[in-house]
């Protein structure tokens, strides 16, 4: 039923200007529009809709993730903007905070200013 439908990704923010600055400046997304209810950002043709909320309790799981060609470039950019990768004691992460999954994928997790857990993953060739 939804196979050919366009996907919209959702997250929440308590501070729209701060979230817009992060998603646009740090992550490089572009603003589609803003209204009283949300910020609408473009991520390579996928709408990322940051809902404006008064209160928000971040979840411990990944809410948004991106497939990237080069994980080290992503981590370097995050660090340049003061965004520190999340570290998990039960995962073996390298010096940049990148974990290599059994599949060969390399994954880094980080948080936006509202505490949403985000990820970037470079998948193994093949």
C-alpha positions as CSV (number, residue, x, y, z in Angstrom):
1,X,0.0,0.0,0.0
2,X,2.8,2.5,0.9
3,X,5.5,1.0,-1.3
4,X,5.6,3.9,-3.8
5,X,4.7,6.6,-1.3
6,X,7.2,9.3,-0.3
7,X,8.6,8.9,3.2
8,X,8.6,11.7,5.7
9,X,10.9,11.4,8.8
10,X,9.9,13.0,12.1
11,X,11.8,14.2,15.2
12,X,11.0,16.8,17.9
13,X,12.4,20.1,19.0
14,X,11.7,22.4,21.9
15,X,13.8,25.2,20.3
16,X,13.2,25.6,16.6
17,X,15.9,28.2,15.9
18,X,18.6,26.1,17.7
19,X,17.4,23.0,15.8
20,X,17.4,24.8,12.5
21,X,20.9,26.0,13.0
22,X,22.2,22.5,13.9
23,X,20.4,20.7,11.0
24,X,21.3,23.3,8.5
25,X,24.8,24.4,9.5
26,X,26.2,21.2,11.0
27,X,24.3,18.5,9.0
28,X,23.9,20.5,5.8
29,X,20.2,20.0,5.3
30,X,18.1,22.8,3.6
31,X,15.0,24.5,5.0
32,X,11.9,23.8,3.0
33,X,9.6,25.9,5.2
34,X,8.7,26.6,8.8
35,X,5.2,27.0,10.2
36,X,3.7,27.2,13.7
37,X,3.9,23.4,14.0
38,X,7.3,22.3,12.6
39,X,10.4,22.9,10.7
40,X,10.5,21.1,7.3
41,X,14.0,20.3,6.1
42,X,15.2,18.5,3.0
43,X,17.6,15.6,3.2
44,X,18.3,14.5,-0.4
45,X,14.6,14.5,-1.3
46,X,13.3,13.2,2.0
47,X,11.4,15.6,4.3
48,X,12.7,15.7,7.8
49,X,10.0,17.3,9.9
50,X,11.1,18.6,13.3
51,X,7.9,19.0,15.3
52,X,7.8,22.0,17.6
53,X,6.9,20.8,21.1
54,X,6.9,22.3,24.6
55,X,8.4,19.3,26.4
56,X,10.5,16.5,25.1
57,X,12.2,13.4,26.6
58,X,14.8,12.1,24.2
59,X,14.7,8.4,23.5
60,X,17.6,6.0,24.0
61,X,17.4,4.7,20.5
62,X,18.3,6.1,17.1
63,X,15.5,8.4,15.7
64,X,17.1,9.4,12.4
65,X,20.0,8.0,10.5
66,X,21.8,8.6,7.2
67,X,23.8,6.4,4.9
68,X,27.0,8.2,4.0
69,X,29.9,7.5,1.6
70,X,32.7,8.3,4.0
71,X,32.1,8.0,7.8
72,X,35.4,9.8,8.7
73,X,34.4,12.9,6.9
74,X,31.1,13.0,8.8
75,X,32.8,12.5,12.2
76,X,35.4,15.2,11.4
77,X,32.6,17.7,10.5
78,X,30.7,16.9,13.6
79,X,33.9,17.4,15.7
80,X,34.6,20.7,14.0
81,X,31.2,21.9,15.2
82,X,31.7,20.6,18.7
83,X,29.4,17.6,18.3
84,X,31.0,14.6,20.2
85,X,30.1,11.1,19.1
86,X,28.2,8.9,21.6
87,X,30.2,6.2,23.2
88,X,28.8,2.9,24.4
89,X,30.8,0.6,26.8
90,X,29.3,-2.5,25.3
91,X,30.5,-1.6,21.7
92,X,34.1,-1.6,20.5
93,X,34.4,1.9,19.0
94,X,37.5,3.3,17.4
95,X,39.2,6.6,18.5
96,X,36.6,8.6,16.5
97,X,33.7,6.8,18.1
98,X,32.9,4.6,15.1
99,X,31.7,1.1,15.6
100,X,32.2,-1.6,12.9
101,X,29.2,-3.9,12.7
102,X,29.5,-7.6,11.9
103,X,28.2,-6.7,8.4
104,X,31.2,-4.4,7.9
105,X,29.1,-1.3,8.2
106,X,30.8,1.5,10.1
107,X,28.4,3.5,12.4
108,X,28.7,6.6,14.5
109,X,26.0,8.0,16.8
110,X,25.5,11.6,18.0
111,X,22.9,13.8,19.5
112,X,21.2,16.9,18.2
113,X,20.6,19.9,20.5
114,X,17.3,18.4,21.8
115,X,19.0,15.1,22.6
116,X,17.5,13.1,19.6
117,X,19.9,10.2,18.9
118,X,21.1,10.4,15.3
119,X,23.4,8.1,13.3
120,X,25.5,8.0,10.2
121,X,26.6,4.7,8.6
122,X,29.0,3.8,5.9
123,X,28.0,0.4,4.5
124,X,30.5,-2.1,3.3
125,X,30.8,-2.5,-0.5
126,X,29.1,-5.5,-1.9
